Amino acid sequence: MGIALVYQCIVVAFLSYLVWFELIHRYPVSLLAAFTFFTPVSGALISGVLILGEPLTHGIVLSLALVTLGMFLVNRPARAA
């Protein structure tokens, strides 16, 4: 349990907020807000697949593809009318 607490405090809380605030300084928040939907997918990939060695299932790959497609649709430039 001690290692899990250290992981949650340092990796999940500290590093993610550090990256988030750095991105806020560089880009508009309106563009960055949609990227919070990557959190569950990246958490499953980093914590589950890379650290714990769990299998990379079709569901995880499909969810990453769908979230990526959604990010593309939300952040694409508007068409000129």
N, C-alpha and C positions, 0 to 999 in steps of 0.2 A: 504494500500500500504506500510506502514511503516514496518509491520510485515513481509511482503514478501521480502522486501529489507534486513532486518536483517537475515532472513532465508537464502537468497541467499548468503549473505556475510559470515556468520558464518558457516553454515552447508555445503553448496555447495562448496564454494571457499576454506575457511580455513581448514575445517576438511578433505575434500577430498584430498587437496594437502598435508596436513600433513601425511595422511596415504600413499599417493603415494610416497612421498620422503622417508618415512621409509621403504617401500617395496623395493625401488631402492637400499637402503643401504644393504638389506639382500639378494636380488635375482638379477640375471642378467636381464637387461632391455629387452633383446630379448625374454625372457619368459613372462615378465609382459605386454609387449605392446599389446598382443592379448586380454588381459583382459579389455581393454578400451571399448570393445564391450558390456560389461555388464552395462555400464553407463546408456543408455536409459531404459533398463529393470529394473534395480535397482531403478532408479529415479521414474519410474511409480509405482513400488511396495512401496517404502518408502513414497514418497510424495503423491501419489494418494490414494493407498489402506490404508496405516497405518495412515497417518496424516489427509487426507481429508475424509476418510471413503467411497471411491468409491468402487464399486463392483469389485471383482477379476474375470475378464472375462476369457473365454477360450483362447482368443487371447494373453493375457498377459502370461498365463501359457504356451501356445505353444511357444511363443517367448523366454521365459526363458529356456524351454527345448531345443530349437534349438540352442540358444547361448551356453548353457552348452555342448551340443553335439559337437559343433564347437570347443570349448575350449579343450575338450577331444581329438579330432582328431588332433588339432594343437600341443598340448603339450605332446602327447603320445611318449614313447620312440621308437626310430627307430628299425626296425627289423634287426636282424643279418642276413647278406646275406651268 
